[in-house]
Amino acid sequence: MDRSAPSTPASSRIPRNSRRKACRKCVESKAACDLEKPKCKRCKDRGTSCEYPAHVRSQSATNTENQYATVDASPLGTVSNAISPDSTLAQVLAQNTGNEPHTPGHSTIADSGLVHLDVLDFQEIDLLPMIDAEEIRDRWLRPYISSSTGQEPKQLNAHTIQYLTCVLKSYIRNLLHSSPPPFIHSMQQIATCPPVLAYCFTLVRTWLTRIPGCEPLLLRTIGDEMKNIENQDASQSDFDNLCSFQAYLIYFMTIHFFHRTDTVREPNQFDQYVQLQMQEIAFRSAKAGLTCRAEESQTRPSWESWIVASAKRRTLFTMYLFTNVYNSELGLPNFVAEELRGTLAPESKILWEASDRALWEREYNRHLSRWEDGMLEISELWKSAETGTDARREKIERWLQSADEFGIMLFSVS
């Protein structure tokens, strides 16, 4: 007796839901996948795209290619080995980031069915314009007019400068591991990653992993991108101005801390020019406001407005710390940033890292209840007549209880 069951025609088989959870690259290579998202370790190390099976909504046969939702191969993908004699670096970078540089609009992550992403609209931002933003633009004049203004330079010892240098350099190095600086909000990348930031991340990683002989080409490309940012229309959206400011600051810190190895590093006119331009770009972003109207009235702002305001403040604080290092290296005095007096200190770790609107709104309501006496301002960390009083100490300690690493760093050097 033939006990073998008759074969079922392929066309009549009932498709089964795939239980595969590994990414596509690991499945094809029959390699172990650690299932990390948005990119597993194997794909991250290889600089390749990482694609996970999307949710299967029906039992009908589907094209295998459509079972995967592509997560951006990462604007941080290395391109050092992708440059051919027939292609320009800009073209290669555009291909690797998935964006043509300087095109309007933003690249968005495709709907993968894996997670629910809030729809963010960064075009309707409600901030209070900064009245004295010009002080940021003209800050470079301080060392030359301090004698007439009577403002005393602040004293920063060598250990503080060394500490700041190490911290700021770590922000750049972390880009190698797809970890953005703590002044760039995660939703700037996940929801709408502007080409100016994607291109910046790729260029910086390429510079840090460069091969001998390509430094002039890379420096020229970085310089061209910085020039493009300088020449951008100042009337572009507040969100775009913020992203341009962040990219420019990252470029400057990169070429300053990780300079060419084939030449002797000396202060030059290019650095001084970039310093002036950076403060001009910071002014463009700051003049639209550093504080949400709702923050001023102790109510909850929109998530988008808060992201922009909070990221602006963090980026500006980072620029001032970098300027302290830069001036100290040149032997120039540093001054207290009086123009930032009244600017809110960085908020709690849980607020900054919230990944969805519902969580953020819930935590912000709790945040308001904890700060009924007014949120901590950055100037309250500076030395003053109130320093050491019970009220000031209690407020600072309350802030430290929920501060993230960036806030702790600011506290340590204030």
BAFI-603071 format. One line per 2 residues: number of its first residue (from 1); for each residue x, y, z of C-alpha. Coordinates in steps of 0.25 Angstrom, whole numbers. Each point is the difference from the previous one (the first is absolute). Example, Ala and Ser with C-alpha at 12.3 -4.5 7.8 and 13.67 -1.06 7.14 Angstrom:
1 = 49:-18:31 ~ 6:14:-2
//
This chain:
1 = 0:0:0 ~ 6:13:-4
3 = -1:9:13 ~ 6:12:-7
5 = -10:12:0 ~ -4:5:-14
7 = 8:13:-2 ~ -9:13:0
9 = 2:9:-12 ~ 8:13:3
11 = -12:9:-4 ~ -10:-7:10
13 = 9:0:12 ~ -5:9:11
15 = 11:10:3 ~ 5:1:14
17 = 4:12:8 ~ 15:1:0
19 = 6:0:14 ~ 13:5:-5
21 = 4:12:8 ~ 15:1:-4
23 = 3:11:-10 ~ 1:-3:-15
25 = 15:1:-1 ~ 2:-10:12
27 = -10:-9:-6 ~ 6:0:-14
29 = 14:-2:6 ~ -5:-11:10
31 = 6:8:11 ~ -4:3:14
33 = -8:13:2 ~ -1:7:13
35 = -13:6:-4 ~ 4:14:4
37 = -8:11:-6 ~ 1:9:-8
39 = 13:-8:-4 ~ 5:-13:5
41 = 15:0:4 ~ 4:-8:-13
43 = -6:10:-9 ~ 5:12:8
45 = 15:-6:0 ~ -1:-2:-15
47 = -7:13:-3 ~ -11:-6:-8
49 = -15:2:0 ~ -8:-8:11
51 = -14:-5:-4 ~ -9:-7:9
53 = -13:-8:-4 ~ -12:10:0
55 = -13:-5:7 ~ -7:-9:-10
57 = -15:4:0 ~ -6:-11:-9
59 = 3:-14:-3 ~ 0:2:-15
61 = 13:-3:-6 ~ 9:13:-1
63 = 13:3:-7 ~ 12:-3:9
65 = 6:13:-3 ~ -12:8:6
67 = 1:-8:13 ~ 11:10:4
69 = 0:14:4 ~ 13:7:-3
71 = 6:8:12 ~ 9:11:-6
73 = 14:-7:-2 ~ 3:11:9
75 = 6:14:-4 ~ 12:-5:8
77 = 3:-11:-10 ~ 15:1:-3
79 = 4:4:-15 ~ 15:0:1
81 = 1:-12:-9 ~ -11:4:-9
83 = 6:12:-7 ~ 4:-4:-15
85 = 8:9:-10 ~ -13:2:-7
87 = -9:5:11 ~ 1:12:9
89 = 0:-1:15 ~ -13:8:0
91 = -7:-10:-9 ~ 5:-12:9
93 = -5:7:12 ~ -13:3:-5
95 = -2:-14:-5 ~ 4:-6:14
97 = -9:10:8 ~ -11:-3:-10
99 = -2:15:-1 ~ 5:10:-11
101 = 7:11:7 ~ -7:14:1
103 = -14:-5:-5 ~ -12:5:7
105 = -8:-9:9 ~ 4:-11:10
107 = 3:-15:-2 ~ -10:-8:8
109 = 1:-14:5 ~ -9:-9:-7
111 = -12:-6:7 ~ 5:-13:4
113 = -12:-5:8 ~ 10:-3:12
115 = -2:12:8 ~ -10:12:1
117 = 7:13:-4 ~ -7:13:4
119 = -2:9:-11 ~ 8:13:3
121 = -2:13:-6 ~ 12:9:2
123 = -6:11:-8 ~ -9:6:10
125 = 9:3:12 ~ -4:10:11
127 = 12:7:6 ~ 2:13:6
129 = 10:8:-8 ~ 13:3:7
131 = 1:16:2 ~ 15:1:1
133 = 5:-11:-9 ~ 9:9:-7
135 = 9:-2:13 ~ 3:-14:-5
137 = 4:5:-14 ~ 9:10:6
139 = 6:-8:11 ~ 14:-1:-7
141 = 2:15:3 ~ 0:-2:15
143 = 15:-2:1 ~ 3:13:-7
145 = -10:9:7 ~ 0:-6:14
147 = 8:12:6 ~ -10:10:-5
149 = -12:-9:6 ~ 6:-3:13
151 = -4:-15:-1 ~ 10:-9:7
153 = 5:-13:-7 ~ -4:-13:6
155 = 11:-9:5 ~ 1:-14:-6
157 = 11:-8:5 ~ 8:-10:-9
159 = -7:-12:6 ~ -14:5:-4
161 = 5:3:-14 ~ 6:-14:-1
163 = -13:-6:5 ~ -9:8:-10
165 = 9:-4:-11 ~ -1:-15:3
167 = -15:2:1 ~ -2:7:-13
169 = 9:-9:-7 ~ -8:-12:5
171 = -13:6:-7 ~ 7:0:-13
173 = 6:-14:2 ~ -13:-6:3
175 = -5:3:-14 ~ 8:-12:-4
177 = -9:-9:8 ~ -13:7:-5
179 = -2:7:13 ~ -3:15:-2
181 = 5:11:9 ~ -9:3:12
183 = -5:13:-6 ~ -7:-7:-12
185 = -13:-6:4 ~ -3:-14:-5
187 = -13:5:-7 ~ 8:9:-9
189 = 6:-13:-6 ~ -11:-10:1
191 = -12:8:-4 ~ 6:10:-10
193 = 15:0:-2 ~ 4:12:-9
195 = 11:-2:-10 ~ 8:10:7
197 = 2:-9:12 ~ 0:-13:-8
199 = 11:6:-9 ~ 8:5:12
201 = 0:-13:8 ~ 5:-7:-12
203 = 11:10:-3 ~ 5:0:14
205 = 0:-15:1 ~ 8:-1:-13
207 = 10:10:5 ~ 2:-8:13
209 = 2:-12:-8 ~ 8:6:-11
211 = 11:-7:-8 ~ 13:7:-3
213 = 0:9:-11 ~ -15:4:0
215 = 1:11:10 ~ 1:12:-10
217 = -13:-6:-7 ~ -7:-2:12
219 = 3:14:6 ~ -4:7:-13
221 = -13:-8:1 ~ -2:4:14
223 = 3:14:-3 ~ -10:1:-11
225 = -11:-6:9 ~ 3:11:10
227 = 0:11:-10 ~ -14:-6:-5
229 = -5:2:14 ~ 6:14:1
231 = -8:4:-12 ~ -13:-6:3
233 = -12:8:0 ~ -2:6:14
235 = -15:0:-2 ~ -1:-15:0
237 = -8:-8:11 ~ 5:1:14
239 = 2:-15:0 ~ 9:1:-12
241 = 8:11:6 ~ 2:-8:12
243 = 5:-12:-8 ~ 9:9:-8
245 = 6:6:13 ~ 2:-14:6
247 = 7:-5:-13 ~ 9:12:0
249 = 4:-2:14 ~ 3:-15:-2
251 = 9:4:-12 ~ 8:10:7
253 = 2:-9:12 ~ 4:-11:-9
255 = 11:8:-8 ~ 5:7:13
257 = 1:-13:9 ~ 4:-10:-11
259 = 9:8:-9 ~ 8:-4:-12
261 = 12:-10:4 ~ 9:4:-12
263 = 1:15:5 ~ 4:7:12
265 = -12:5:7 ~ 0:15:2
267 = -11:11:2 ~ -3:6:-13
269 = -10:10:-6 ~ -9:-11:-5
271 = -3:-4:15 ~ -3:15:3
273 = -9:1:-12 ~ -7:-12:4
275 = -2:4:14 ~ -6:13:-5
277 = -9:-7:-9 ~ -5:-10:11
279 = -4:11:9 ~ -8:6:-12
281 = -7:-13:-3 ~ -3:-1:15
283 = -6:14:0 ~ -9:-4:-11
285 = -5:-12:8 ~ -1:7:13
287 = -7:12:-4 ~ -13:-8:-3
289 = 0:-4:14 ~ 6:-9:11
291 = -12:-2:8 ~ -14:-5:-3
293 = -12:10:3 ~ -6:-11:8
295 = 13:-2:8 ~ -1:15:4
297 = -14:-2:5 ~ 3:-13:7
299 = -9:-8:-9 ~ 3:-12:-9
301 = 5:4:-14 ~ -2:-9:-13
303 = 11:-11:-1 ~ 5:6:-12
305 = 2:14:6 ~ 7:-6:12
307 = 9:-9:-8 ~ 5:12:-8
309 = 1:10:12 ~ 7:-11:8
311 = 10:-4:-11 ~ 3:15:-3
313 = 4:2:15 ~ 8:-12:0
315 = 7:3:-13 ~ 3:15:5
317 = 6:-5:13 ~ 9:-10:-7
319 = 4:12:-10 ~ 4:8:12
321 = 8:-11:7 ~ 7:-2:-13
323 = 3:15:-1 ~ 6:-1:14
325 = 10:-11:-5 ~ 3:8:-13
327 = 3:13:7 ~ 8:-6:11
329 = 9:-7:-11 ~ 2:14:-6
331 = 3:6:13 ~ -13:9:-1
333 = -9:3:12 ~ -14:-7:2
335 = -12:7:6 ~ -12:-4:7
337 = -12:-1:-10 ~ -9:11:5
339 = -8:-1:-12 ~ -4:-14:4
341 = -5:5:13 ~ -14:-5:2
343 = 1:-12:-10 ~ -5:-13:6
345 = 10:-10:4 ~ -1:-14:-7
347 = -12:-8:4 ~ -1:-14:6
349 = 6:-12:-7 ~ -14:-7:-1
351 = -6:12:-7 ~ 12:2:-10
353 = 0:-15:-3 ~ -15:-2:-1
355 = -3:-7:-13 ~ -15:2:-2
357 = -9:12:2 ~ -9:-7:11
359 = 12:-3:8 ~ 6:13:-1
361 = -14:7:3 ~ -2:-8:12
363 = 15:2:5 ~ -1:15:-3
365 = -13:1:9 ~ 8:-6:11
367 = 11:10:-3 ~ -9:12:2
369 = -5:-5:13 ~ 15:-1:5
371 = 3:14:-4 ~ -12:8:4
373 = 10:10:6 ~ 7:2:-14
375 = 9:-9:-8 ~ 15:1:2
377 = 7:11:-8 ~ 15:-2:-5
379 = 4:13:7 ~ -4:-7:13
381 = 12:-9:-1 ~ 9:12:-1
383 = 7:6:12 ~ -9:11:6
385 = -5:6:14 ~ -10:-11:1
387 = 11:-11:-2 ~ 0:-9:12
389 = -14:4:5 ~ -9:-11:5
391 = -11:4:-11 ~ 11:0:-11
393 = 6:-13:4 ~ -13:-7:1
395 = -4:5:-14 ~ 13:-5:-6
397 = -1:-13:7 ~ -14:-3:-4
399 = 5:3:-15 ~ 12:-9:2
401 = -9:-12:4 ~ -6:-1:-14
403 = 11:6:-8 ~ 7:-8:-12
405 = 15:-1:-2 ~ 0:13:-8
407 = -6:8:12 ~ 9:-6:9
409 = 12:4:-8 ~ -5:14:-1
411 = -2:1:15 ~ 14:-5:2
413 = 6:11:-8 ~ -9:12:4
//
